[in-house]
């Protein structure tokens, strides 16, 4: 149909999306009902994996759309459309469950648990879909809360130089984590980490030294030194 003189590319493209939406509604969403945390995540991984296998088979029949129609009209690719067709309804119906399950695993990794490779597969699909911004905002909000909590513990247990070393270490790790899970470049992730990581940690630091009446000039010089080191290190981060 797509190669005929009067082609039906738009109808085929819209039909592709409608078929996937119905598939997710009837074959994916029911399996996620009444599940939370790890059981929700495991079912989501299974559904996403099976869905990806189906998409690889189906998109082969519509490769012309990707090569010509999609490129010509600057539309999302078939694979990106498929990701949105999956994660759009999932986040629409199970927004809290999905965010909690994914962010819990990321927090567990921060606390020393082994990285779950299936989490990366799911996050890659989210990054290809239109719900990436929803997940990114949730990720940054959770990160801010995590380091606000950690700052209260660290400021009591570490000396000020060691605390600032923890700030530096956390900035580097979270810059890499944003790049890994949300596929954001180090140049773009560093300003986000300044807000979500550096801000709560340094707010606690400043409040502490003010309360303890520690020399302001010394605090300012130390802070500037750490900030310069962070800028230098984070600007050279790579995923290799």
LOVO-332826 format. One record per atom (N, C-alpha, C): x, y, z. Coordinates in steps of 0.05 Angstrom, whole numbers, plus 5000, padded with zeros to 4 digits. Layout:
N
XYZ;...
***
This chain:
240
501649765000;500050005000;501750255000;504050245014;505650485017;507150554992;507550364973;509050424949;507250484926;504550484929;502750554908;502850854903;502050934879;502051214872;500551374893;498151284899;496551414920;496851254946;499051314960;499751144983;497951205007;498051035027;496451055051;498251065076;500451205074;502351205096;501251315122;499751535120;498651645144;496751455157;495051325141;493151125152;494650895165;496750805152;498350575162;499750655188;500850895189;502250995213;500251015237;497951145231;495951165252;494850895261;494550715241;493550455248;495550295265;498150335259;500250215275;500050305304;499650555308;499350665336;496850555349;494650555335;492150465347;492250165354;493550005337;493749725342;495449675367;497649825370;499349785393;497849875419;496450095417;494950195440;492949985450;491549855431;489649655438;491049405450;493349345439;494849115449;495749165478;496749395483;497549465511;495149465530;492949575521;490549595538;489549315546;489549135527;488348875532;490348665542;492948695535;494848475541;497048555561;497348815567;499448895586;498249005612;496449195610;495349325634;494049135654;492548935644;491348755664;493348605681;495748545669;497748395684;499148565705;498848835703;500149005723;498349085746;495849025744;493949095764;494548945791;494049085813;494348975840;497248885846;499149005832;501948945838;503349205847;505349165864;506849395874;509849315877;511449525878;514349495884;515649285867;516949085879;518548895863;516748725845;514448645854;512648475837;511648635813;511148895817;510449065795;512749085775;515149135785;517449165768;517948905752;517848675764;518348425751;516348375729;513848435734;511748405714;512148605691;512948845698;513449055678;515748965660;517848855671;520148765656;519248545636;517648355646;516748135629;514948235606;513148415613;511348525592;512948685571;514848845581;516449015562;518148835544;519348635555;520948445540;519348315518;517048205525;515248075505;514348275484;513748515493;512748725475;514948795455;517448815464;519648875446;520048665425;519748415432;519948195413;517848225391;515348285400;513248325381;513748565362;514848785374;515349025358;517448975337;519548825344;521648765325;520548605301;518648435306;517348285284;515548465267;513948625281;511948785267;513249015250;515149145262;516349385248;517749305222;518549055219;519748975194;517949005171;515348965175;513348985154;512749275147;513549465164;512949745160;515549915157;517749785148;520249925147;520150165127;518450145107;518150365088;517350625102;515550595122;514550825137;516850965150;518650815163;520950945176;522851075156;523250945133;525251045114;524151295100;521651315094;520551525078;518551705092;516351595100;514251765111;515051895137;516051745156;516851855182;518952065179;520952005163;523152205159;522152455145;520452415126;519452645110;517852845127;516252725145;514452895161;515452935190;517952855195;519252905221;517552795244;516552545240;514952415261;516652235278;515752155301;517251955317;517551695301;519851575304;520351315290;518351105300;518150885286;516350675294;517150565321;519750535326;520650435352;519950625375;520350885370;519651085391;516651095395;515151075373;512251065375;511350825391;512650605386;511950355401;512550395431;514850525437;515450575466;513450745479;512550955465;510451135477;507850985480;507250815460;504750665462;504650475485;507050395494;507250215517;507250375543;509250555546;509650695571;507650915577;506451025555;504351225559;502051125576;500750905568;498650785584;499550685611;501950565612;502950465638;503150695658;504250925650;504551145668;501851285673;500051265654;497451385657;495751235678;495850975677;494250805695;495750735721;498450715720;499950625743;502350815748;501751065748;503851265751;505451225778;503951215800;505251185826;506750925828;505450705820;506750445822;509250425805;509150535781;511550525763;513850685774;513250935782;515351105792;516550995818;514850895836;515850795861;517650545856;516750365839;518250125834;521050185821;521150365802;523650435789;525550595807;524450795820;526150965837;527050815862;525550615872;526450455894;528950295887;528950185863;531350035854;533750215851;533350455841;535550635837;536650725865;534850775884;535750845911;537250615924;536350365919;537750135930;540550115918;540850185893;543450185880;545250395893;544150625899;545650835912;546750745939;545150575952;545850475979;547550225978;548450145954;550349925952;549349665940;546849655933;545849405921;546949375892;546949125883;547849075856;545949205835;547149295813;545649415792;543949195778;541449255773;539649075759;539649145729;540648965712;540849025684;538149065671;536048925681;533348955670;532249235674;533249375696;532349645701;533349825678;535749785669;536849945647;535249905622;534349655616;532749605593;530049755594;528849755617;526249895620;526750205617;528850305630;529350585629;530050685600;531350505585;531950575557;529350605542;527450425546;524850455533;523450715541;523550785566;522351035576;523551275562;526251265559;527651485546;526951515517;525951305504;525151315476;522251415473;520851435496;518051495495;517551785504;515051865502;514252135509;513952175539;514351965555;514051995584;516852035597;518952075581;521552115592;521652345611;520352575604;520452805621;519052755648;516952595648;515652525673;517552375692;518952175680;520852015695;523252185704;524152365687;526452525694;525752705718;523352835718;522553005740;522352845766;521152605764;520952435787;523652355798;525452295780;528152215787;529552435802;529352685792;530752905804;529452975831;526852965833;525453015859;526352815880;526452555872;527252345891;530252385898;531852455879;534752505885;535152725905;533652945901;533753165920;533053075948;530852925951;529952825977;531952635989;533152475973;535152275982;537552425995;538652625980;541052755990;540352956013;537953056014;537153216037;537253046062;536252796060;536352616083;539252536090;540852476069;543652386074;545252616085;544652866078;546253096087;546153116118;543853066129;543453086158;545152876172;545452636160;547052426172;550052486169;550752566144;553652606138;554852836154;553253046158;554453286172;555053216201;553653016212;554252936240;556552736242;556952576221;558852356222;561552416209;561752626193;564152686178;565252956186;567952986184;569153246187;568353416163;568653676164;567753846142;569253786116;571953746117;573253666092;572253406080;571753206098;570652956089;567752986078;566253156090;563553206081;563653326053;565353516048;565653636022;566653426001;568253246010;569153025993;566752855985;564852806004;562452655998;560752805977;560653075979;559153235960;560353195932;562953205930;564353165905;563752885894;564052685910;563552415902;560652375892;558752485907;555952455900;555352595874;556452825869;556052965844;557052805820;559352685823;560452525802;558752275796;557852145818;556351895815;553551955802;552252175811;549652235801;549652335773;551852475765;552152555737;552352315719;553852115728;554051865712;551351715712;549951725735;547451575737;545251695719;545251965717;543352095699;543952025670;546552015664;547351935636;546551645630;546951475650;546451185646;543451125644;541851225663;539051145664;537251325647;537851585645;536151765630;537451865604;539851765598;541151815573;541452115568;542452255589;542952535588;545952575587;546952755570;549752795568;550852915594;553452875599;554652985623;554453285624;554553415601;554253705601;551553805609;549453645602;546753715610;546053615638;547253395646;546553285672;547853435695;550153565690;551553705712;549753925724;548554105707;546754305720;544454185735;543453955725;541253825739;542153725766;544653615767;545753515792;546353745811;547053975801;547454205819;544954265835;542554235822;540054295836;539154055854;539553815844;538453585858;540453465879;543053505875;545053385893;546553595908;547753775894;549453975907;547854165925;545554245915;543954445931;543154345959;541954105961;541254025989;543653966006;545753855994;548153796010;549554056020;549754256002;551154496010;549354676028;546754646026;544954796044;545454706072;545654446076;546154336103;548954426112;550854426094;553654506101;553654796110;552454976095;552455256102;550955306128;548655176132;547155206157;548855106181;550354896177;551954786199;554154976207;555655066187;557955236194;556955506205;554655596196;553455846207;552655806236;551355586241;550455526268;552855496287;554955366277;557355316294;559255556294;558555766278;560156006276;563055946267;563255776248;565855716236;566555946217;569156016215;570056246200;568856256172;567456466165;566156496140;568056496116;570256636119;572156656097;573356386090;574056236111;575155966107;573055786093;570555806102;568355646090;568055716061;568155976054;567756066027;570055966009;572555986019;574855896003;574755595998;573955446019;573755156016;571655085996;569355225998;567155165980;567955225951;569255445946;570055515919;572055315908;573855215925;575755015916;574354765907;572454675923;570954425917;569354475891;568154705888;566454765865;568154755840;570554865840;572354865817;573154585810;573754425830;574554145825;572153995813;569754045822;567353905812;566953975782;567254235776;566854315748;568854185730;571354165739;573454035723;573053745719;572253605741;571953315739;569453235723;567153375729;564653305716;564653375686;566153575678;566253645650;567753445634;569453275647;570953075632;569852795635;567452765647;566352505651;565552375625;565952125622;565051965599;563751715610;562351575592;561051325599;562851085594;565251135583;567050915577;568450805601;
***
